[in-house]
Amino acid sequence: MFKAMNSTVAGFLISASLIVGAQAENTTITIGMQLEPPNLDPTGGAAAAIDEVVYANIFEGLTRFQADGSVRPALAASWDISDDGTVYTFRLRQGVTFHDGTTFDAEDVKFSLDRARADDSTNAQKALFAGIADVSVLDPHTVQVTLSNPDGGFITKMAWGDAVIVAPESVESAATHPVGTGPFTFQEWVQGDQVRIVRNADYWGEPVALESAAFKFISDPTAAFAAMMAGDINAFPNFPAQETLAQFEADPRFTVIIGSTEGETILSTNNKAELLKDVRVRKAIAHAINREEIVNGAMFGYGTPIGTHFAPHNPDYLDLTGNSAHDPDMARSLLAEAGHGDGIELRLMLPPPAYARRGGEIIAAQLRAVGIDTEISNLEWAQWLEQVFRNKDYDLTIVSHTEPSDINIYARPEYYFQYDNPDFQALMKEYDVTADPAARTELAHRLQTIISEDYVNGFLFQLPKTGVADARINGLWRNAPTQANDLTGVSWSD
């Protein structure tokens, strides 16, 4: 019957169909992500994928990161800081409601900060709140936060995803049904497939252009490439198949977006594992690693080598890659000096990201060349979080730490790589309370040097932000000052 249809009518129907499709396309977007979040509560989980869905979209904090890395007001309209730098008085925005209709006020801020710093807190970045001595409600729209000591980075800490404001009425269900104050509301989570969000008609701030968005989870790089080419995905901000970027660059339908992230990619080392307690063994591992081979083999040339846990784009970065230059002979000598001339065997646990799986195979070969055999286990994300991050049951793993300016994790002996250096901890405390820029730079250099010379971890490369998007999409972040797919400024060209 269709074959006999008048060609003019058929053409009209096809054109109408395309117009309808375009109209729908211009009000929604499908974002590709390689990892599915284990839950949707950024105050109760460590996975970067949580913030990639909810940061600035569903949840908001007192302050927030912008695309250029600067911090601006969010739920706090403004604030004052006492002369001694210990008292922050936040004036909150008025007329703000949570997605369930409950009112946002100073009690919610107190609840959120007290919950994050409580003894039984499950916040993955509890250390962000350790300097808070007291949170007081002055009136429904004013909160006073008193710190134990001055902290020049406190406003930035309040911009982290771990510091978003939640309400006591809805926090218990945040893991599966997040309720925030942001410009999008949670619609549904089809586990194993996608999370959908829709525009918040009652948002306190500037309305977003998109009516809805979906975050679709595609773990396989080949499948990610196919989904982008087919148009099933509109944008993949952290595209996992870097080897195909040249193909996208040559196709006018797409834009390739190359930027930087805060992701220090490391061969994380369990510093309390029996063999790895010895700094000579850790140093041997560091000198067995060839960063150039890893960046070329695992990242297809994308990525900046690092020699410590600091982002190269940070003004206070110190290039210490020379401390762990590739030197297999030195690695073998150090192992022999440590009493392991016949070699050792270690367990290498790899989470799902392509950089970890690909990099793990390359590193295993490099370590084998100096007498270190590795037993590789490929773990799913939930397994990695449970076995490696929480239970510290591993020798080596590969992961990218995407939190901004997070060298402070080395001052936490209970953290999963279990590094315990009182000198570093004391210096970190001094750094936290120092406001003078020149003095902070000097302290930052000393902190970087200590962990580099202690060979705490194998420092590999700074994770690049390699994104691919439909060429008609505007407003995606080029760089990633925090782990986020912020859709608040995203729109389609006409």
SEZA-56372 format. One line per 8 residues: their letters; for each residue x, y, z of C-alpha. Coordinates in steps of 0.25 Angstrom, whole numbers, padded with zeros to 4 digits. Each point is the difference from the previous one (the first is absolute). Example, Ala and Ser with C-alpha at 12.3 -4.5 7.8 and 13.67 -1.06 7.14 Angstrom:
2
AS	0049/-0018/0031 ~ 0006/0014/-0002
END
This chain:
494
MFKAMNST	0000/0000/0000 ~ 0011/0010/0003 ~ 0007/-0003/-0013 ~ -0013/0005/-0007 ~ 0000/0013/0008 ~ 0001/0013/-0007 ~ 0014/0005/0001 ~ -0004/0014/0004
VAGFLISA	-0008/-0005/0012 ~ 0011/-0010/0003 ~ 0011/0011/0000 ~ -0009/0009/0009 ~ -0002/-0011/0010 ~ 0015/-0003/0001 ~ 0003/0015/0001 ~ -0010/0002/0011
SLIVGAQA	0006/-0012/0007 ~ 0014/0006/-0001 ~ -0006/0013/0006 ~ -0006/-0006/0012 ~ 0013/-0008/0002 ~ 0008/0013/0000 ~ -0010/0007/0009 ~ 0001/-0012/0010
ENTTITIG	0015/0000/-0001 ~ 0002/0015/0003 ~ -0007/-0002/0013 ~ 0007/-0012/0005 ~ 0014/-0006/0000 ~ 0006/-0014/0002 ~ 0013/0000/0007 ~ 0009/-0012/0000
MQLEPPNL	0008/-0005/0012 ~ 0009/-0012/0001 ~ -0003/-0003/0015 ~ -0013/-0001/0006 ~ -0001/0006/0014 ~ -0001/-0010/0012 ~ -0010/0010/0006 ~ -0005/0014/-0002
DPTGGAAA	0004/0006/0013 ~ 0013/0009/-0001 ~ 0000/0001/0015 ~ 0001/-0015/0002 ~ 0008/-0005/-0011 ~ 0015/0001/-0006 ~ -0003/-0003/-0015 ~ 0002/0011/-0009
AIDEVVYA	-0012/-0004/-0009 ~ -0009/0004/0011 ~ 0004/0015/-0001 ~ 0000/-0002/-0015 ~ -0015/-0002/0000 ~ -0005/0009/0012 ~ 0011/0011/0002 ~ -0007/0014/-0003
NIFEGLTR	-0011/-0007/-0007 ~ -0008/-0006/0012 ~ 0008/0004/0012 ~ 0006/0013/0003 ~ 0010/0005/0011 ~ 0002/0013/0007 ~ 0010/0003/-0011 ~ 0003/-0007/-0014
FQADGSVR	0011/-0002/-0010 ~ -0001/0007/-0013 ~ 0005/-0005/-0013 ~ 0013/0008/0001 ~ 0003/-0006/0014 ~ -0004/0013/0007 ~ -0010/-0001/0012 ~ -0013/0008/0001
PALAASWD	-0012/0002/0009 ~ -0010/-0011/-0001 ~ -0010/-0002/0011 ~ 0008/0010/0008 ~ -0003/0014/-0006 ~ 0012/0006/0007 ~ 0008/-0002/0012 ~ 0009/0008/0010
ISDDGTVY	0013/-0005/0006 ~ 0005/0005/0014 ~ 0014/0007/0001 ~ 0006/-0012/0006 ~ -0005/-0009/-0012 ~ -0007/-0010/0010 ~ -0015/0005/-0001 ~ -0008/-0001/-0013
TFRLRQGV	-0014/0006/0000 ~ -0008/-0005/-0012 ~ -0012/0008/-0005 ~ -0009/-0010/-0007 ~ -0009/0002/-0012 ~ -0015/0001/0003 ~ -0011/-0006/-0007 ~ 0007/-0013/-0003
TFHDGTTF	-0007/-0014/0002 ~ 0004/-0014/-0002 ~ -0005/-0008/-0011 ~ -0011/-0007/0010 ~ -0005/0014/0003 ~ 0006/0002/0014 ~ 0007/0013/0003 ~ 0015/0002/0000
DAEDVKFS	0005/0008/0011 ~ 0012/0001/0010 ~ -0005/-0012/0008 ~ 0003/-0009/-0013 ~ 0014/0006/-0001 ~ 0003/-0003/0015 ~ -0006/-0014/-0002 ~ 0009/-0003/-0012
LDRARADD	0013/0006/0006 ~ -0002/-0007/0013 ~ -0004/-0013/-0006 ~ 0013/0000/-0009 ~ 0009/0003/0012 ~ -0007/-0010/0010 ~ 0008/-0011/0006 ~ -0008/-0010/-0008
STNAQKAL	0000/0008/-0013 ~ 0001/-0009/-0013 ~ 0005/0012/-0008 ~ 0011/-0004/-0009 ~ 0007/0013/0002 ~ -0003/0002/0015 ~ 0013/0007/0001 ~ -0006/0012/-0007
FAGIADVS	-0008/0003/0013 ~ 0010/-0004/0010 ~ 0004/0015/0003 ~ -0014/0004/0003 ~ -0002/0002/0015 ~ -0014/0005/0000 ~ -0012/0003/-0009 ~ -0011/0010/0005
VLDPHTVQ	-0013/0004/-0005 ~ -0001/0015/0002 ~ -0013/0002/-0007 ~ -0008/-0008/-0011 ~ 0009/0006/-0011 ~ 0014/0001/0007 ~ 0010/-0010/0005 ~ 0012/0002/0007
VTLSNPDG	0012/-0010/-0001 ~ 0011/0000/0010 ~ 0013/-0006/-0004 ~ 0011/-0006/0010 ~ 0010/0008/-0008 ~ 0001/0009/-0012 ~ -0002/-0008/-0013 ~ 0003/0008/-0013
GFITKMAW	-0007/-0011/-0008 ~ -0013/-0001/0007 ~ -0009/0007/-0010 ~ 0006/-0010/-0011 ~ -0002/-0012/0009 ~ -0015/0004/0001 ~ -0001/-0001/-0015 ~ 0004/-0015/0000
GDAVIVAP	-0011/-0010/-0004 ~ 0002/-0006/0014 ~ -0005/0013/0006 ~ -0013/0002/-0007 ~ -0012/0003/0009 ~ -0010/-0011/0003 ~ -0013/0001/0008 ~ -0003/-0009/0012
ESVESAAT	-0014/-0003/-0006 ~ 0006/-0007/-0013 ~ 0014/-0004/0003 ~ -0003/-0014/0004 ~ -0004/-0003/-0014 ~ 0011/0008/-0007 ~ 0007/-0012/-0005 ~ -0011/-0004/-0009
HPVGTGPF	-0009/0012/-0001 ~ 0008/0013/0002 ~ -0007/0012/0004 ~ 0007/0013/-0001 ~ -0002/0015/-0004 ~ 0006/0000/-0013 ~ -0005/0003/-0014 ~ -0003/-0014/-0003
TFQEWVQG	-0009/-0010/0007 ~ 0003/-0015/0001 ~ -0010/-0008/-0009 ~ 0005/-0015/0000 ~ 0012/-0009/0001 ~ -0001/-0012/-0009 ~ 0012/-0008/0006 ~ 0010/-0005/-0010
DQVRIVRN	-0005/0010/-0010 ~ -0003/0015/0003 ~ -0004/0011/0010 ~ -0010/0010/-0005 ~ -0002/0014/0005 ~ -0010/0011/-0004 ~ -0001/0015/0001 ~ -0004/0005/0014
ADYWGEPV	-0011/0010/-0003 ~ 0001/0006/0014 ~ 0015/0003/-0001 ~ 0005/0012/0008 ~ 0010/0004/-0010 ~ 0001/0002/-0015 ~ -0008/-0011/-0007 ~ 0008/-0010/-0008
ALESAAFK	-0002/-0001/-0015 ~ -0002/-0015/0000 ~ -0013/-0007/0003 ~ 0006/-0013/0004 ~ 0013/-0008/-0001 ~ 0004/-0014/0001 ~ 0014/-0006/0005 ~ 0002/-0013/-0007
FISDPTAA	0010/-0010/0004 ~ 0009/-0007/-0010 ~ 0012/-0006/0006 ~ 0006/-0006/-0013 ~ 0008/0010/-0008 ~ -0004/-0007/-0014 ~ -0014/0001/0004 ~ 0002/0015/0004
FAAMMAGD	0005/0003/-0014 ~ -0011/-0007/-0007 ~ -0011/0007/0009 ~ 0007/0014/-0003 ~ 0000/-0003/-0015 ~ -0014/-0005/0000 ~ -0005/0012/0007 ~ -0005/-0008/0012
INAFPNFP	0009/0009/0009 ~ 0000/0015/-0002 ~ 0013/0002/0008 ~ 0010/-0008/0007 ~ 0008/0010/0008 ~ 0010/-0011/0005 ~ 0001/-0008/-0012 ~ 0008/-0013/0002
AQETLAQF	0004/-0004/-0014 ~ 0011/0011/-0002 ~ 0005/-0008/-0012 ~ -0012/0004/-0008 ~ 0001/0015/0003 ~ 0006/0003/-0014 ~ -0012/-0007/-0006 ~ -0009/0010/0007
EADPRFTV	0009/0012/-0003 ~ -0002/-0003/-0015 ~ -0015/-0001/0001 ~ -0007/0014/0000 ~ -0012/-0006/0008 ~ 0009/0000/0012 ~ 0009/0008/0009 ~ 0012/-0006/0007
IIGSTEGE	0002/0007/0013 ~ 0014/-0001/0006 ~ 0002/0006/0014 ~ 0006/-0003/0014 ~ -0005/-0007/0012 ~ 0004/0000/0015 ~ 0002/-0015/-0002 ~ 0014/-0005/0005
TILSTNNK	0001/-0014/-0005 ~ 0008/-0008/0009 ~ 0005/-0015/0002 ~ -0005/0001/0014 ~ 0008/-0008/0010 ~ -0004/-0007/0013 ~ 0010/0006/0009 ~ -0003/-0010/0011
AELLKDVR	0001/-0012/-0008 ~ 0011/-0009/0004 ~ 0009/0002/-0012 ~ -0003/0014/-0002 ~ 0003/0005/0014 ~ 0014/0001/-0006 ~ 0003/0013/-0007 ~ 0010/-0007/-0008
VRKAIAHA	-0010/-0009/-0006 ~ -0009/0012/-0003 ~ 0011/0008/-0006 ~ 0003/-0012/-0009 ~ -0014/-0001/-0005 ~ 0001/0015/-0003 ~ 0013/-0001/-0008 ~ -0006/-0012/-0008
INREEIVN	-0011/0008/-0005 ~ 0001/0006/-0014 ~ -0010/0012/0000 ~ 0002/0003/-0015 ~ -0004/-0015/-0003 ~ -0012/0001/0009 ~ -0005/0013/-0006 ~ 0002/-0005/-0014
GAMFGYGT	-0005/-0014/0002 ~ -0012/0003/0009 ~ -0004/0014/-0004 ~ 0005/0001/-0014 ~ 0009/0011/0003 ~ -0010/0008/0008 ~ 0004/0003/0015 ~ 0011/0008/0007
PIGTHFAP	0011/-0008/0008 ~ 0000/0004/0015 ~ 0010/-0003/0011 ~ -0008/0003/0012 ~ -0015/0002/0003 ~ -0002/0014/-0005 ~ -0007/0005/-0013 ~ 0010/0006/-0010
HNPDYLDL	-0009/0011/-0004 ~ 0000/0005/0015 ~ 0009/0012/0002 ~ 0007/-0007/0012 ~ 0003/-0013/-0008 ~ 0015/-0005/0002 ~ 0005/-0009/-0011 ~ 0006/-0012/0007
TGNSAHDP	-0001/-0010/-0011 ~ 0016/-0001/0001 ~ -0001/-0007/0014 ~ -0007/-0012/-0007 ~ 0006/0000/-0013 ~ 0000/-0013/-0008 ~ 0012/-0008/0004 ~ -0002/-0015/0000
DMARSLLA	0014/-0003/0005 ~ -0002/0009/0012 ~ -0013/-0008/0003 ~ 0007/-0013/0000 ~ 0011/0005/0009 ~ -0010/0005/0010 ~ -0007/-0013/0000 ~ 0013/-0007/0003
EAGHGDGI	0003/0010/0011 ~ -0013/-0003/0006 ~ 0003/-0015/0000 ~ -0009/-0003/-0012 ~ 0011/-0003/-0010 ~ -0009/-0012/-0005 ~ -0012/0009/-0002 ~ -0013/0001/0007
ELRLMLPP	-0015/-0001/-0004 ~ -0011/0010/0003 ~ -0015/0001/-0003 ~ -0004/0011/-0010 ~ -0015/0003/0002 ~ -0006/0007/-0012 ~ -0013/0008/0000 ~ -0008/0001/-0013
PAYARRGG	0005/0013/-0007 ~ 0008/-0002/-0013 ~ 0012/0008/0005 ~ 0001/-0010/0012 ~ -0003/-0013/-0008 ~ 0009/0004/-0012 ~ 0011/0006/0010 ~ 0000/-0012/0009
EIIAAQLR	0004/-0009/-0011 ~ 0012/0009/-0004 ~ 0004/0003/0014 ~ 0000/-0015/0003 ~ 0009/-0003/-0012 ~ 0009/0012/0005 ~ 0001/-0006/0014 ~ 0002/-0014/-0005
AVGIDTEI	0012/0005/-0007 ~ 0007/0003/0013 ~ -0004/-0012/0008 ~ -0014/0004/0005 ~ -0011/-0009/-0004 ~ -0014/0004/0002 ~ -0013/-0007/0001 ~ -0011/0008/-0007
SNLEWAQW	-0014/0000/0005 ~ -0010/0008/-0009 ~ -0011/0006/0010 ~ -0013/0006/-0002 ~ -0002/0014/0006 ~ -0008/-0005/0012 ~ 0010/-0011/0003 ~ 0012/0010/-0001
LEQVFRNK	-0007/0009/0010 ~ -0002/-0011/0009 ~ 0013/-0008/0000 ~ 0010/0011/-0004 ~ -0005/0013/0005 ~ -0008/-0004/0013 ~ 0007/-0013/0004 ~ 0014/0003/-0005
DYDLTIVS	0002/-0014/-0005 ~ 0010/0002/-0011 ~ 0014/0003/-0004 ~ -0001/0008/-0012 ~ -0011/0007/-0008 ~ -0002/0011/-0010 ~ -0010/0011/0002 ~ -0001/0015/-0004
HTEPSDIN	-0003/0009/0012 ~ -0009/0011/-0006 ~ -0002/0008/0012 ~ 0006/0014/-0001 ~ 0013/0003/0008 ~ -0001/-0013/0008 ~ 0014/-0001/0005 ~ -0006/0000/0014
IYARPEYY	-0004/-0015/-0002 ~ 0015/-0003/0003 ~ -0002/0006/0014 ~ -0011/-0011/0003 ~ 0007/-0013/0005 ~ -0013/-0007/-0001 ~ -0002/0003/-0014 ~ 0000/-0012/-0010
FQYDNPDF	0015/0001/-0003 ~ 0003/0001/0015 ~ 0012/0010/0000 ~ 0003/0004/0013 ~ 0011/0011/0001 ~ -0001/0010/0012 ~ 0009/0010/-0006 ~ -0009/0001/-0013
QALMKEYD	-0012/0001/0009 ~ 0006/0011/0008 ~ 0004/0008/-0012 ~ -0014/-0002/-0006 ~ -0006/0006/0012 ~ 0009/0012/-0002 ~ -0004/0001/-0014 ~ -0015/0000/0003
VTADPAAR	0001/0012/0009 ~ 0010/0008/-0008 ~ -0006/0011/-0009 ~ 0012/0007/-0006 ~ 0001/-0004/-0014 ~ 0015/-0001/-0001 ~ 0001/-0008/0013 ~ -0011/-0009/-0005
TELAHRLQ	0008/-0003/-0012 ~ 0012/-0003/0008 ~ -0007/-0010/0009 ~ -0007/-0006/-0012 ~ 0013/-0003/-0007 ~ 0005/-0007/0013 ~ -0012/-0008/0001 ~ 0001/-0005/-0014
TIISEDYV	0015/-0003/0002 ~ -0003/-0008/0013 ~ -0009/-0010/-0007 ~ 0008/-0001/-0012 ~ 0013/-0003/0008 ~ -0008/-0010/0008 ~ -0005/-0007/-0013 ~ -0014/-0001/0007
NGFLFQLP	-0006/-0004/-0013 ~ 0004/-0001/-0015 ~ -0004/0013/-0006 ~ -0004/-0002/-0014 ~ -0007/0011/-0008 ~ -0010/0011/0001 ~ -0013/-0005/-0005 ~ -0004/0008/-0013
KTGVADAR	-0015/0004/-0003 ~ -0002/-0006/-0013 ~ -0014/0003/-0004 ~ -0009/-0002/-0013 ~ -0013/0007/-0002 ~ -0010/0003/-0011 ~ 0005/0013/-0007 ~ -0013/0007/0003
INGLWRNA	0002/-0001/0015 ~ 0005/0012/0008 ~ 0004/0002/0014 ~ 0007/-0013/0004 ~ 0012/0002/0009 ~ 0013/-0001/-0007 ~ 0008/-0002/0013 ~ -0004/-0007/0012
PTQANDLT	0003/0008/0013 ~ -0009/-0011/0007 ~ -0006/-0012/-0004 ~ -0013/0004/-0007 ~ -0009/0000/-0012 ~ -0005/0014/0003 ~ -0012/0002/-0009 ~ -0005/0013/0005
GVSWSD	0006/0008/-0012 ~ -0002/-0010/-0010 ~ -0009/0002/-0013 ~ -0001/-0003/-0014 ~ 0002/0009/-0012 ~ -0011/0003/-0008
END
